[in-house]
C-alpha cells in the first residue's frame, strides 16, 4: 500500500471493503467504509498486530485502549 497521506480514496469515493467473517457460530458479511486516509497505514510483509498498531487503532477510534479480537479465517476484498 502506498503512503496513506497521498493515497487516493476508492475510484468513486471512500475505500470500501467487503469482509466475510467465517465464524461457525455467527457467519456474516460486513461492508466497511474507510472515510479518512489517516484510517489506513502501511503494513509490511508478515505484519502483525503489535503495540504500535494497537496504539494507532486506539487513537483513530478515540479510545484510551483498544481491545482487538481476531477474526480467525476472515476474508476481505477491496470494493471498486
N, C-alpha and C positions, 0 to 999 in steps of 0.2 A: 504494500500500500504506500502511496506517496505521502508526503508530509501533509497532515490534516489541515494545516493552516492555508495550504494552497490547493488542496484537492477540491474539485467542484462537487456539488451535490449530484444526485442522480440526474440523468439527462433532462427530466421534466420537473425537477423539484428536489425535495429531500431524499436521502438514501432510504430505501425500504428493503427490509429483509424478511423472508419467509422462513420460519423455523418449525421443524417437526420435532416435538418433544415426544419421544417414543416410550415414555413411562408406561409400563404394562398396566398399572392401576389407574392411570388417568392420561391416556394419549391425547394430544391436541395439536392443532395447527395454530401458529402465532404469527401475526404480521406486526413487525416492529418498525417504527419510523424514527430515523435519526435526523433531527432538525438542525442541530448546531454542529458545525465542523469540529468544535472542541470536544464533542462526544465520541470522536474517533481518535485513535493514536496508533502509530506504527507498532507492529509486533514482528519480531524476527523469527527465523526458523526454530522450531522447538519451544516457542513461547509458552510460558506457564503463568498462572496467577501467582504473583509474589506480593510482598509488602508494598512495593511501589505501585503496582497495578491496583491493589486493593485501596490504597490511599487515594489514587486518582479517581477511582469509581466513587468512593465516598464523597469526595469533593464535588464531582459532577452531579451527584444525586442530592447534595445538600445535607449529608449525614455526617455525624461525628465519627461513626464507624459503619462499615458496610459488612453485612453477613452475606457471603456469596455461597449459594447452593449449586453444586454441579448438576447438570442435566446429562447424565450418562447416556450416550447413544443419540444425543440430539444431532440433527442435520440442519443445515442452513443454506439458503440460496439468496443471492442478491437479486432483487426485483428491478428490471429495467424496462 
